Amino acid sequence: MSEGTVAASGPWPVLDVRERRVLGVLVEKQKTSKSADTYPLSLNALTTGCNQKSNRDPVLNLSEEETEDALTRCQKRLLVFKITGGRVERWRHNLYDAWQVDKVELAILAELLLRGPQTEGELRPRVSRMEPIDDLDALRSALQPLVQRNLVLYLTPQGRGAVVTHGFHDPHELEQIRVQVTAQPVSIPVPHAPPELSELATVQAELAALKQVVTELQANVARLGGELGRLKQSLGA
């Protein structure tokens, strides 16, 4: 089996934090870009996206050389392609073919690559900024094929408050994450709590994550407005 070829259920290559970030950003920008001029991404734009403070965990401060090094490693695995011939070289991902996933599945993986482990309640509204997912049941249905193929892993038992992550961790890192997650206080109702409280906890988690997404979108809109103002000023408008 070649380096760029994988079985339907893996084993999947271990991706370091920089490789995860560049892949997550490429997917995010492809799905949220409003113009064909924005995606594929130049090295400068991709580095800016990697170092973005919103929708990222951890926040990184990569140089263009570090971003390009991560891209080169991903390119050897046929996960990204370089596009030449224009004024600047640009990069696009090849993850639909490499991982054999659909649009919603790729959006789920991108969010996990960008932010790491998170609860289903946090994941659903975050994925919805790229692809619509109506509710937790829809998210769980989309997760199951990914779980079966080991592209997504449950870190805690499936059910309310379950925590998931992507399947590209180093085994030692994954074990450390499992220990950290299980050591954290469980933010779900006690076993014999009334069903109404369980539903309330799920809704509250979704609302908190949704508020965070809205705040981040507002910050991005303000940033774009500032950039537009500076562009108009430079053009003498």
Secondary structure, DSSP 8 states (H G I E B T S, - for coil): --TT---TT-------HHHHHHHHHHHHHHHH-SSTTTSSEEHHHHHHHHT-STT-SS-----HHHHHHHHHHHHHTTSEEEE-SSSS-EEEE-HHHHHT--HHHHHHHHHHHHH-SEEHHHHHHHHTTTS---SHHHHHHHHHHHHHTTSEEESS-SSTT-EEEES-S-HHHHHHHHHHHHHS---S--TTS-HHHHHHHHHHHHHHHHHHHHHHHHHHHHHHHHHHHHHHHHHT-
